[in-house]
Amino acid sequence: MQGRIAILLLAVLAAGCLGLGGCVVAPPRARVVAVAPARVWVPAHWNHNGVWIVGHWRYR
């Protein structure tokens, strides 16, 4: 009787280890393609020193 319980416990333990330690399948990640930096318009504004900054283009 104890032999059957030990075998059953060992089988459940082995099944649990195989179930939790299995391979995780995930879809491949998309590759990021390097593109040229985009230019964006920065509108005119006041900076922290109270100086008026005119609108200008800058790279994003």
N, C-alpha and C positions, 0 to 999 in steps of 0.2 A: 504494500500500500504506500509506504513512504517512498519507494522507488518510483512509482507512477507519478506521485505528486512532484518529486524532484525533477523528473523528466518533463512534466507539464510546465513547471515553473521555468525550467531552462529554455523550453521552446517559446514560451511567452516572452521571456527576457530577450532571446535572440531575435524574435519577430519585432519587438519594440526597438531594439538597437538598429535593425535594418530599416525599419520604417522611419526613424528619426534621423538616421545618418545617411539617408539617400541623397542622390544627386539632385540639385535644384536646377531645373531647366528654365531659362529666361530668354526672351527674344534678344537678338543682338542690338547693341546701341547704335544709334544713328551717328555717322561720322560728321564732325563739324568741319565744314569747308571754309578755309580762310578767304575772306573777301576783302576788297579794298575798303578802307574806312570811309564811312559816309560823312558828308559835310552837312551840318545843320546850322540853322540861323538862330543866333542868340539875340533876343530882343534887347532894346536899350533898358537900362535899369540903374538904380542907385547902389553903390557898393557900401560896405560897412563904414567907410570913412566919410560918407556923404558926397562922394564924387560921382558925377553923372558919367556912365559908361555908355557909349553909343553902340547901336546894334552892329553885330559883326558875325562873320562865318567862322565856325570852328569845326574841327574833326571830332567825330563821335568816338 
